Amino acid sequence: MTVIAKNANEQLALDFFAALSTGDLDNLRPFLDENSVWEPMVKDIPGAGRYQGNQIIDDFLAPVRGMFAPGDPKVHVENIFSDGDMVCVESYSDGKLADGRTYMNTYCWTFRMNNGKIGLMREYMDSHYVATLFGL
């Protein structure tokens, strides 16, 4: 099923996930500015914390993506809805880890868009699955 954006903010979220799925983190820089925040809503697993501006790519995504095979994981959007500058996305991600094991997790994302950029992104996922997968 292909998810179709109903407005510019939804399209921004869809475009962001398409860029994220390429595996080339530099493709994400146009979506962010120095005030953008990515907040994984997890505790005690790799990537937990709050990241702002360039930290999002350099301190968070680069190490997390380093745990996967090149280009993985891929994000598959299943549902999207919005109200004003707020966007919610349900998705799943799949791919291979660097050691060849399969990764498959479900996600929900909330975005607050800010003039064509991502102002705030909160990432909700099955953190128990991640902790078990990585032996934490």
Stockholm file with secondary structure:
# STOCKHOLM 1.0

chainA/1-136         MTVIAKNANEQLALDFFAALSTGDLDNLRPFLDENSVWEPMVKDIPGAGRYQGNQIIDDFLAPVRGMFAPGDPKVHVENIFSDGDMVCVESYSDGKLADGRTYMNTYCWTFRMNNGKIGLMREYMDSHYVATLFGL
#=GR chainA/1-136 SS CCCCCSSHHHHHHHHHHHHHTTSCGGGGGGGCCTTCEEEECCSSSTTCSCEETTHIIIIIIHHHHTTBCTTCCEEEEEEEEEETTEEEEEEEEEEEBTTSCEEEEEEEEEEEEETTEEEEEEEEECHHHHHHHTTC
#=GC SS_cons         CCCCCSSHHHHHHHHHHHHHTTSCGGGGGGGCCTTCEEEECCSSSTTCSCEETTHIIIIIIHHHHTTBCTTCCEEEEEEEEEETTEEEEEEEEEEEBTTSCEEEEEEEEEEEEETTEEEEEEEEECHHHHHHHTTC
//
